[in-house]
Amino acid sequence: MKTEGGSTDAKRYAGERAAEEVEDGYVVGLGTGSTTAHAIRALGRAVETGLEIRGIPTSFQSRKLALEVGIPLTALDAIDGVDHAIAD
């Protein structure tokens, strides 16, 4: 078991810093692992304060955590709208 400090702090910092780069309207890939878990939690806090994003989880664990922290989810094959349509 790792103690607080060292690599645990570095992973938390990296995850939280990555989450700071996410802006409204982004669709974010939610990977797997301890650093990503910190990012998902940080994104959840940002969603609580008004950030509008959607996540695409890469694993059951990422999906579960994203749902727990309130991140709306979507899938890679989802269509979110049409920017331009041409009639035939």
C-alpha distances in whole Angstrom, upper triangle without the diagonal:
4,7,10,12,12,12,11,14,16,15,16,19,20,20,22,24,25,26,28,30,31,34,36,38,35,33,30,28,25,22,19,15,13,16,18,17,17,21,22,21,23,26,26,26,29,31,31,33,35,34,35,33,33,30,29,26,25,23,23,20,21,24,23,21,24,26,24,25,28,29,32,31,34,34,35,39,39,42,42,46,49,50,53,55,58,61,63
4,7,8,9,8,7,10,12,12,13,16,17,17,19,21,22,23,25,27,29,32,34,36,33,32,28,27,24,21,18,15,12,14,17,16,15,19,20,19,21,24,24,25,27,29,29,31,33,32,34,32,32,29,29,26,25,23,24,20,21,24,23,21,24,26,24,24,28,28,31,31,33,34,35,38,39,42,41,45,48,48,52,54,57,60,62
4,6,8,9,7,10,12,13,13,15,17,18,19,21,23,23,25,28,29,32,35,36,34,33,30,28,25,24,21,17,14,15,18,17,16,19,21,20,21,24,24,24,27,29,29,30,33,32,34,33,33,30,31,28,27,26,26,22,23,26,25,22,25,27,25,24,28,28,32,32,35,36,37,40,41,43,43,46,49,49,53,55,59,62,63
4,7,8,6,7,10,11,10,12,15,15,16,18,20,21,22,25,26,30,32,34,32,31,28,27,24,23,21,17,13,14,17,16,14,17,19,17,18,22,22,21,24,26,26,27,30,29,31,30,31,28,29,27,27,26,26,22,22,26,24,21,23,26,23,22,26,27,30,31,34,35,36,39,40,42,41,44,47,47,51,54,57,60,62
4,6,6,5,8,10,10,11,13,15,15,17,19,20,21,24,26,29,32,34,31,31,28,27,24,23,21,18,14,14,17,17,14,17,20,19,19,22,23,22,24,27,27,28,31,29,32,31,31,29,30,28,28,27,28,24,24,27,26,23,25,28,26,24,28,28,31,32,34,35,36,40,40,42,41,45,47,47,51,53,57,60,62
4,6,6,6,9,10,11,12,15,16,17,19,20,22,23,26,29,32,34,31,31,27,26,24,22,20,17,14,13,17,17,15,18,20,20,20,23,24,24,25,28,29,30,32,30,32,31,31,29,30,27,27,26,28,24,24,27,27,24,26,29,27,26,29,29,32,32,34,35,35,39,40,42,41,44,47,47,50,53,56,59,61
4,5,5,6,9,10,10,12,14,15,16,18,20,21,23,27,30,31,29,28,24,23,21,19,17,13,11,10,14,14,13,15,18,18,18,21,22,23,24,27,28,28,30,28,30,28,29,26,26,24,23,23,24,21,21,24,24,21,23,26,25,24,27,26,29,29,31,32,32,36,36,39,38,41,44,44,47,50,53,56,58
4,5,5,6,9,10,11,12,14,15,17,19,21,22,26,28,30,27,27,23,22,19,18,16,12,9,9,12,12,10,13,15,15,15,18,20,20,21,24,25,26,28,26,28,26,27,24,25,22,22,21,22,19,18,22,21,18,20,23,22,20,24,23,27,27,29,30,31,35,35,37,37,40,43,43,46,49,52,55,57
4,5,5,6,9,10,11,12,14,15,17,19,21,24,27,29,26,27,23,23,20,19,18,15,11,10,13,13,10,13,16,15,14,17,19,18,20,23,23,24,26,25,27,26,27,24,25,24,24,24,25,21,20,23,23,20,21,24,22,21,24,23,27,28,30,31,32,35,36,38,37,40,42,42,46,48,52,55,57
4,5,5,6,9,10,10,12,14,15,17,19,23,26,28,25,25,22,21,19,17,17,14,11,9,12,13,11,12,16,15,15,17,20,19,20,23,24,25,27,24,27,25,26,23,24,23,22,23,24,21,20,23,24,20,21,25,24,22,25,24,27,27,29,30,30,34,34,36,35,38,41,40,44,47,50,53,55
4,5,5,6,8,10,11,12,14,16,18,21,24,26,23,22,19,18,15,14,13,10,7,5,8,9,7,9,12,13,12,15,17,17,18,21,22,23,25,23,24,22,23,20,21,19,19,19,21,17,16,20,20,17,18,21,20,19,22,21,24,24,26,27,27,31,31,33,32,36,38,38,41,44,47,50,52
4,5,5,6,8,10,11,12,15,16,20,22,24,22,22,18,18,15,15,14,11,8,6,9,9,5,8,11,10,9,13,14,14,15,18,19,20,22,20,22,21,21,19,21,19,20,20,21,17,16,19,19,15,16,20,18,16,19,19,22,23,25,26,27,31,31,33,32,35,37,37,41,44,47,50,52
4,6,5,6,8,10,11,13,15,18,21,23,21,22,18,19,17,16,16,14,12,9,11,12,8,9,12,12,10,13,16,15,15,19,20,20,22,20,22,21,22,20,22,21,21,22,24,20,18,21,22,18,19,22,21,18,21,20,23,24,26,28,28,32,31,33,32,35,37,37,40,43,46,50,52
4,6,5,6,9,10,11,13,17,20,22,19,19,16,16,14,14,14,12,10,7,9,11,8,8,12,12,11,13,16,16,16,19,21,21,22,19,21,20,20,18,20,18,19,20,22,19,17,20,21,18,18,21,21,19,21,19,22,22,24,25,25,29,29,31,30,33,35,34,38,41,44,47,49
4,5,5,6,9,10,12,15,18,19,17,17,13,13,11,11,12,10,9,5,6,7,5,4,8,9,8,9,12,13,13,15,17,18,19,17,18,17,17,15,16,15,16,17,19,16,13,16,17,14,14,18,17,15,17,16,19,19,21,22,22,26,26,28,27,30,32,32,36,39,42,45,47
4,5,5,6,9,10,14,16,19,16,17,14,15,13,14,15,14,12,9,9,10,6,5,8,8,6,8,11,10,11,13,15,15,17,15,17,16,17,16,18,17,19,20,21,18,16,18,19,15,15,18,17,14,16,15,18,19,22,23,24,28,27,29,27,30,32,32,36,39,42,45,48
4,5,5,7,10,13,16,18,16,17,14,15,15,15,16,16,14,11,11,13,10,8,11,12,9,10,14,13,12,15,17,17,18,15,18,17,18,17,19,19,20,22,23,21,18,21,22,18,17,21,21,18,19,17,20,21,23,25,25,28,28,29,27,30,32,31,35,38,41,44,47
4,5,6,7,11,14,16,13,14,11,12,11,12,14,14,13,10,9,11,9,7,10,11,9,9,13,13,12,15,17,17,18,14,16,14,15,14,16,16,17,19,21,19,16,18,20,17,15,19,19,17,18,16,18,18,20,21,21,24,24,26,24,27,29,28,32,35,38,41,44
4,5,6,9,12,14,11,12,10,11,11,12,14,15,14,11,9,11,9,5,8,9,6,6,9,10,9,11,14,14,14,11,13,11,13,12,14,15,17,18,20,18,15,16,18,15,13,16,17,14,15,12,15,16,18,20,20,23,23,24,22,25,27,27,31,34,37,40,43
4,6,8,11,14,12,14,12,14,14,16,18,18,17,14,13,14,12,9,11,12,8,8,12,11,9,12,14,13,13,11,13,13,15,15,17,18,20,22,24,22,18,20,21,18,16,19,20,16,17,15,17,19,21,22,23,26,25,26,24,26,28,27,31,34,38,41,43
4,6,10,12,10,12,11,13,14,16,18,19,18,15,14,16,14,11,13,14,11,10,14,14,11,13,16,15,15,12,13,12,14,14,17,18,19,22,24,22,19,20,22,20,17,21,21,18,18,16,18,18,20,21,21,24,23,24,22,24,26,25,28,31,35,38,41
4,7,9,7,9,8,11,12,14,17,19,19,16,14,15,14,10,11,13,10,8,12,12,9,11,14,13,12,9,10,8,11,11,14,15,18,20,22,21,17,18,20,18,15,18,19,16,16,13,14,15,16,18,18,21,20,20,18,21,23,22,26,29,32,35,38
4,6,6,9,10,13,15,18,21,22,22,19,17,18,17,14,14,16,13,10,13,13,10,10,14,13,11,7,8,8,11,12,15,18,20,23,24,23,20,20,22,20,17,19,21,17,16,13,14,16,17,19,19,21,20,20,17,19,21,20,23,27,30,33,36
4,6,9,11,14,16,19,22,24,24,22,19,20,19,16,15,17,14,11,13,14,10,10,13,12,9,6,5,6,9,12,15,18,21,23,25,24,20,20,22,20,17,18,20,17,15,13,13,14,15,18,18,20,18,18,15,16,18,18,21,25,28,31,34
4,7,9,13,15,19,22,24,25,23,20,21,21,17,16,18,17,13,15,16,13,11,15,15,11,8,6,5,8,11,13,17,19,22,24,24,20,19,22,20,17,18,20,18,16,13,12,13,13,15,15,17,15,14,11,13,15,14,18,21,25,28,31
4,6,10,12,15,19,21,22,20,17,18,18,14,14,16,15,11,14,16,13,12,16,16,13,10,8,5,7,8,11,14,16,19,21,21,17,17,20,18,15,17,19,17,15,12,11,12,12,13,13,16,14,14,12,14,16,16,20,22,26,29,32
4,7,9,13,16,19,21,19,15,17,18,14,13,16,15,12,14,16,14,13,17,17,15,12,9,6,5,6,7,11,13,16,18,18,15,14,17,17,13,15,18,16,14,11,10,9,8,10,10,12,11,12,10,13,16,16,20,22,26,28,31
4,6,9,13,15,17,15,12,13,14,11,10,13,13,10,12,15,13,13,16,17,16,12,11,7,6,5,6,8,11,14,16,16,12,12,15,14,11,14,16,15,14,10,10,9,10,11,10,14,13,15,14,17,19,20,23,26,29,32,34
4,6,10,13,15,14,10,12,14,11,10,14,14,12,14,17,16,15,19,20,19,16,14,11,9,6,5,6,7,11,13,13,10,11,14,13,11,14,16,15,15,12,12,10,10,10,9,13,14,16,16,19,21,22,25,27,30,33,35
4,7,10,12,11,7,9,11,9,7,11,12,10,12,15,15,14,17,19,19,16,15,12,10,6,6,5,6,8,11,10,6,8,11,10,8,12,14,13,13,10,12,10,11,11,12,15,16,18,18,22,24,25,29,31,34,36,38
4,7,10,9,6,8,11,9,9,13,14,13,15,18,18,18,21,23,22,19,19,15,14,10,8,6,5,7,10,9,7,9,12,11,11,14,16,15,16,14,15,13,14,13,14,17,18,21,21,25,27,28,31,33,36,39,40
4,7,8,6,7,10,10,10,13,15,14,16,18,19,20,22,24,24,22,22,18,16,13,11,8,7,6,9,7,6,10,11,10,11,14,15,15,17,15,17,15,16,16,16,20,21,24,25,28,31,32,35,37,40,42,44
4,6,5,6,9,10,10,12,14,15,16,19,20,21,23,25,26,23,23,21,19,16,15,12,10,10,11,9,8,12,13,11,13,16,16,16,19,17,20,18,20,20,20,24,25,28,28,31,34,35,38,40,43,46,47
4,5,5,7,9,10,11,13,14,15,17,19,20,21,23,25,23,24,21,20,17,17,14,14,13,14,11,10,14,14,12,13,17,16,15,18,17,20,20,22,22,23,27,27,30,30,33,36,37,40,42,45,48,50
4,5,5,7,9,10,11,13,14,16,17,19,20,22,23,21,22,19,19,16,16,14,14,14,16,13,11,15,16,13,14,17,17,16,18,17,20,19,21,22,22,26,27,29,29,32,34,35,38,41,44,47,49
4,5,5,6,9,10,10,12,14,15,16,18,20,21,18,19,16,15,12,13,11,11,11,13,11,8,12,13,10,11,14,14,13,16,14,16,16,18,18,19,22,23,25,25,28,31,31,35,37,40,43,45
4,5,5,6,9,10,10,13,14,15,17,19,20,18,19,17,16,13,14,11,12,12,12,9,7,11,11,8,9,12,12,11,14,13,16,15,18,19,20,24,24,27,26,30,32,33,37,39,42,45,47
4,5,5,6,9,10,11,12,14,16,17,19,17,18,17,17,15,16,14,15,15,16,13,11,14,14,10,11,14,13,11,14,13,17,17,20,22,23,26,26,28,27,31,33,34,37,40,43,46,48
4,5,5,6,9,10,10,12,14,16,16,14,15,13,14,12,13,12,14,15,16,13,10,13,14,11,10,14,13,11,13,12,15,15,18,19,20,23,23,25,24,27,30,30,34,36,40,43,45
4,5,5,6,9,10,10,12,14,15,13,14,12,11,9,11,10,12,13,13,11,8,10,10,7,6,10,10,8,10,8,12,12,15,17,18,21,21,23,22,25,28,29,33,35,38,41,43
4,5,5,6,9,10,11,13,15,13,15,14,14,12,15,13,16,15,15,13,10,12,11,8,8,10,9,6,9,9,13,14,18,20,21,25,24,26,25,28,31,32,35,38,41,44,46
4,5,5,6,9,10,11,13,11,13,13,14,13,16,15,17,18,19,16,13,15,15,11,10,13,12,9,11,10,14,16,19,21,22,26,25,26,24,28,30,31,34,37,41,43,46
4,5,5,6,9,10,11,8,10,9,10,10,13,13,16,17,17,15,12,13,14,11,9,11,12,8,9,7,11,12,15,18,19,22,21,23,21,24,27,27,31,33,37,40,42
4,5,5,6,9,10,9,10,10,11,10,14,13,17,17,17,15,12,12,12,9,7,9,8,5,6,6,9,12,15,18,20,23,21,23,21,24,28,28,32,34,38,41,43
4,5,5,7,9,9,11,12,14,14,17,17,20,21,20,18,16,16,16,12,11,12,11,7,8,9,13,15,19,22,24,26,25,26,24,27,30,30,34,37,40,43,46
4,5,5,6,5,9,10,12,13,17,17,20,21,22,20,17,17,18,15,12,14,14,10,10,9,12,15,18,21,22,25,23,24,22,24,27,27,31,34,38,40,43
4,5,5,4,6,7,10,11,15,16,19,20,20,19,16,15,16,14,11,12,12,9,7,7,9,12,15,18,20,23,21,22,19,22,25,25,29,32,35,38,41
4,6,7,9,11,13,14,18,19,22,23,22,20,18,17,17,15,12,12,12,9,7,9,11,15,18,21,24,26,24,25,22,25,28,28,32,35,38,41,44
4,6,9,12,15,16,20,21,25,25,25,24,21,20,20,18,15,16,16,12,11,12,14,17,20,24,26,28,25,26,23,25,28,28,32,35,38,41,44
4,6,9,13,15,19,20,24,25,25,24,21,20,21,19,16,16,17,13,11,11,12,16,18,22,23,25,23,23,20,22,25,25,28,31,35,37,40
4,6,10,12,16,18,21,23,23,22,19,18,19,17,14,15,16,13,11,10,11,14,16,19,20,23,20,21,18,20,23,22,26,29,33,35,38
4,7,10,14,16,20,22,22,22,18,17,19,17,14,15,16,14,11,9,9,11,13,16,18,20,17,17,14,16,19,19,23,26,29,32,35
4,7,10,13,16,18,19,19,15,14,17,15,12,13,15,13,11,7,7,9,10,13,14,16,14,15,12,15,18,18,22,25,28,31,34
4,7,10,13,15,16,17,13,12,14,14,10,11,14,12,10,7,5,5,6,9,11,13,11,12,11,14,17,18,22,24,28,30,33
4,6,10,12,13,13,10,9,12,11,8,10,13,12,10,7,6,5,6,8,10,13,12,14,13,17,20,21,24,26,30,32,34
4,7,9,11,12,9,8,12,12,9,11,14,14,13,10,9,6,6,6,7,10,10,13,13,17,20,21,24,26,29,32,34
4,6,8,8,5,5,9,9,8,10,13,13,13,10,10,8,8,8,10,13,13,17,17,21,24,25,28,30,33,35,37
4,7,8,7,7,11,12,11,13,16,16,17,14,14,11,11,10,10,14,15,18,19,23,25,27,30,31,34,37,38
4,5,5,6,9,10,11,12,14,16,16,15,15,12,13,12,13,16,17,21,22,26,28,30,33,34,37,39,41
4,6,5,6,9,10,11,12,14,15,14,15,12,14,13,15,18,18,22,23,27,30,32,35,36,39,41,42
4,5,5,6,9,10,11,12,14,14,15,13,15,16,17,20,21,24,25,29,32,33,36,38,41,43,45
4,5,5,6,9,10,11,12,11,12,11,13,13,15,18,18,22,22,26,29,30,33,35,38,40,42
4,6,5,6,9,10,11,9,10,8,10,11,14,16,16,19,20,23,27,29,32,33,36,38,40
4,6,5,6,9,10,10,11,11,13,15,17,20,19,23,23,26,30,32,35,36,40,42,43
4,5,5,6,9,9,11,11,14,16,18,21,21,24,23,27,30,32,35,37,40,43,45
4,5,5,6,5,8,8,11,13,16,19,18,20,20,23,27,28,32,33,37,39,41
4,5,5,6,7,8,11,14,17,19,18,21,20,23,27,29,32,34,37,39,41
4,6,8,10,11,15,18,21,23,22,24,23,27,30,32,36,37,41,43,45
4,6,9,11,15,18,21,23,22,24,22,26,29,31,34,36,40,42,45
4,6,9,13,16,19,21,19,21,20,23,26,28,31,33,37,39,41
4,6,10,13,16,18,16,18,17,20,23,25,28,30,34,36,39
4,7,11,14,15,13,15,13,17,20,22,26,27,31,33,35
4,7,10,12,10,13,12,16,19,21,25,26,30,32,34
4,7,8,7,9,9,13,17,19,22,23,26,28,30
4,5,5,9,10,14,17,19,22,23,26,28,29
4,6,8,10,14,16,18,20,21,24,26,28
4,7,10,12,14,17,19,19,22,23,25
4,6,9,12,15,17,18,21,22,24
4,6,8,11,13,14,17,19,21
4,7,10,13,14,18,20,22
4,7,9,10,14,16,19
4,6,7,11,13,16
4,7,10,13,17
4,7,10,13
4,7,10
4,6
4
